[in-house]
Amino acid sequence: MSYLDKLRSTENRKDLARLLGFKPRALTAIIYQTPLIRRYTEFEIPKKSGGTRIIKAPNQKLKKLQLHLAHLLYACLTEIEESQNVRAVSFGFRKKGTISDNARNHKRRRYVLNLDLSDFFPSINFGRVRGFFLKDKSFELKEEVATTIAQIACDGQALPQGSPCSPVISELIGRILDIRLLRLAKKYGVTYSRYADDITFSTNQKIFPAALAVQGEEEVSDWTLGEELVSKVSGSGFVINPEKTRMHCRGSRQLVTGLVVNEKVNIRSDYYRRARAMCDSLFQTGNYFCSYIPSEDPDEKPQPKYTDNLNHLEGILSHIYSITQTEERRDAQEQRNKPRAIRELYRRFLFYRKCVNPDKPLIITEGKTDPIYLKEAIKQRRKFHPILGKPGAKGFEFAIQFFKYGGQVSEIMDLGGGAGDLRSIPLDYLRNFKKDNPKRKPIKSIPMSWPVILLLDNDDGLGQVASTIKKNFNVTINLKSTDDFYHITENLYLIKTPETSGESCIEDMFPKKWREIKLNGKRFSPASKIDPEKEYGKEVFAKAVVQKNADKINFVGFNPLLDRIAKVLADHVPTDDSTST
């Protein structure tokens, strides 16, 4: 039975509670016995366009209930759209929808019309939510079920900004608007799309359809929305914000959801310049401009606000890179050989965040599964508590962190998992601190409060990294050297797996009986290439053997390696002056 069928078959509040994975009395306690003032925490955040937006964050229990409802309704939305086999025109609040997907529909057009809906979530009130689930042909739920959904989703009045289920319900109700505006667009031969409360129409026609917008007679830059368009929007229960209505004609900068669409989907040049200036400030001073602090005196200008929180800036760089990379569709090797300016800037930022200013000691392992082994070993070997970690109220608290392979960060830093890729880290130190590099200023803000540790197997894979380090930093590392650690430069160190019998790999530290466990008749092989008919690899070993049996495995063999890590932590003493090279 589909999710939609399950929801439609619910008869009352109790059935709905069970469908959402809650006991009926628990659901009742959350939405009926908890006072409204205790259900939400209200605060304000600044809008990009000025003013503030009210956020209502649900308490933990209500949030969990809303999340379960959101998952159910998203599944229903997917089933509805698949059954109707219609082209997607809404790109907001979707797992596969992005602002670039939305903007791509309007590239290289003569006219691009943007309009914005006022108070998007607040305009979808309690009665509207309840009525939708009662009367919409895809749902037609029982009255008690529809009422309960509205009580879960609304703050007593409308959909709150901050609820996990507000986006999906707005998408369900917004489909009514989409259907009407899509018909209108087809009637006049234009393209339509919506991203949350941002609506866009575009066309290459010589004259823009008057039913949608009319150009002013005296001022050609003034456009008035057509009565037919306004009627369709208002008839769907929404209100247009006239202050955000814009017509972009060919020859001017055309924007859709903040992206330039004249020739290709791209970032605004001023947006990129600002991001570059923020990075320059960060690299030189350790903080960057992020917003303005309003002045209490109306005659005084707002004061710039600076921060050293890197999350905001990383989000900006990730956004810029994702947009440009998606549009250009350059493969990974081409990106490495001829990196764009944004890739180089983003990489430099990630180097600063991961290596120059990490919030804990960072270990970059040779293999993707090595962190799994080390985390379990640290948990079990109390000898290294609390130096490497300790049990806490919310689980085990590690005093170190591991580089996470996979995703955009790995791609940008050229770390795909493998010994050879680790050469990029010492080379990044060379590139970013070298004073005679004409292409970039050396980083001056260098907190380096914590060490960065490259951890490699003592085998043939070590050679490429050791050669790079020897050539550039004059530090000798080879299969026969037995130092506990090697200080490369600044806060960068290298550790090898202990040289027990010459060459070694991290899997050698497990007791033999665990390395010889067979799974489905296959034996474990730590090699990079395995025979899938007879062998299983490191990932299966890490998850199906190590994690599954962590409480049974004797991790004493990891003592020498953990001891080396602890010695690096003891050796590293950060400089007192964090803004000098």
Stockholm file with secondary structure:
# STOCKHOLM 1.0

chainA/1-581         MSYLDKLRSTENRKDLARLLGFKPRALTAIIYQTPLIRRYTEFEIPKKSGGTRIIKAPNQKLKKLQLHLAHLLYACLTEIEESQNVRAVSFGFRKKGTISDNARNHKRRRYVLNLDLSDFFPSINFGRVRGFFLKDKSFELKEEVATTIAQIACDGQALPQGSPCSPVISELIGRILDIRLLRLAKKYGVTYSRYADDITFSTNQKIFPAALAVQGEEEVSDWTLGEELVSKVSGSGFVINPEKTRMHCRGSRQLVTGLVVNEKVNIRSDYYRRARAMCDSLFQTGNYFCSYIPSEDPDEKPQPKYTDNLNHLEGILSHIYSITQTEERRDAQEQRNKPRAIRELYRRFLFYRKCVNPDKPLIITEGKTDPIYLKEAIKQRRKFHPILGKPGAKGFEFAIQFFKYGGQVSEIMDLGGGAGDLRSIPLDYLRNFKKDNPKRKPIKSIPMSWPVILLLDNDDGLGQVASTIKKNFNVTINLKSTDDFYHITENLYLIKTPETSGESCIEDMFPKKWREIKLNGKRFSPASKIDPEKEYGKEVFAKAVVQKNADKINFVGFNPLLDRIAKVLADHVPTDDSTST
#=GR chainA/1-581 SS CCHHHHHHTCCSHHHHHHHTTCCHHHHHIIIIISCHHHHEEEEEEECTTSSEEEEEEECHHHHHHHHHHHHHHHHHHHHHHHHHTCCCCBCTTCSSCCHHHHHHTTSSCSEEEEEEETTTTTTSBHHHHHHHHHHCTTTCCCHHHHHHHHHHHSSSSBCCTTCTTHHHHHHHHHHHHHHHHHHHHHHTTCEEEEETTEEEEEECCSSCCTTTEEECSSCTTCEEECHHHHHHHHHTTCCEEEEEEEEEETTSCCEETTEECSSSCBCCHHHHHHHHHHHHHHHHHSCEEEEEECCSSTTSCCEEEEECCCHHHHHHHHHHHHHHHHHHCCCHHHHHHSCCHHHHHHHHHHHIIIIISCSSCEEEESSSSHHHHHHHHHHHCGGGTTTTEEEETTEEEESSEECCCSSHHHHHTTCCSSTGGGGHHHHHHHHHHCTTCTTSCCCCCCCCCSCEEEEECBSTTHHHHHHHHHHHHCCCCCTTCCCSCEEEETTEEEEECCCTTSSBCGGGGSCHHHHTCCBTTBEECCSSSCCTTTEECHHHIIIIIIITTTTTSCGGGGHHHHHHHHHHHHHCCCCSCTTCC
#=GC SS_cons         CCHHHHHHTCCSHHHHHHHTTCCHHHHHIIIIISCHHHHEEEEEEECTTSSEEEEEEECHHHHHHHHHHHHHHHHHHHHHHHHHTCCCCBCTTCSSCCHHHHHHTTSSCSEEEEEEETTTTTTSBHHHHHHHHHHCTTTCCCHHHHHHHHHHHSSSSBCCTTCTTHHHHHHHHHHHHHHHHHHHHHHTTCEEEEETTEEEEEECCSSCCTTTEEECSSCTTCEEECHHHHHHHHHTTCCEEEEEEEEEETTSCCEETTEECSSSCBCCHHHHHHHHHHHHHHHHHSCEEEEEECCSSTTSCCEEEEECCCHHHHHHHHHHHHHHHHHHCCCHHHHHHSCCHHHHHHHHHHHIIIIISCSSCEEEESSSSHHHHHHHHHHHCGGGTTTTEEEETTEEEESSEECCCSSHHHHHTTCCSSTGGGGHHHHHHHHHHCTTCTTSCCCCCCCCCSCEEEEECBSTTHHHHHHHHHHHHCCCCCTTCCCSCEEEETTEEEEECCCTTSSBCGGGGSCHHHHTCCBTTBEECCSSSCCTTTEECHHHIIIIIIITTTTTSCGGGGHHHHHHHHHHHHHCCCCSCTTCC
//
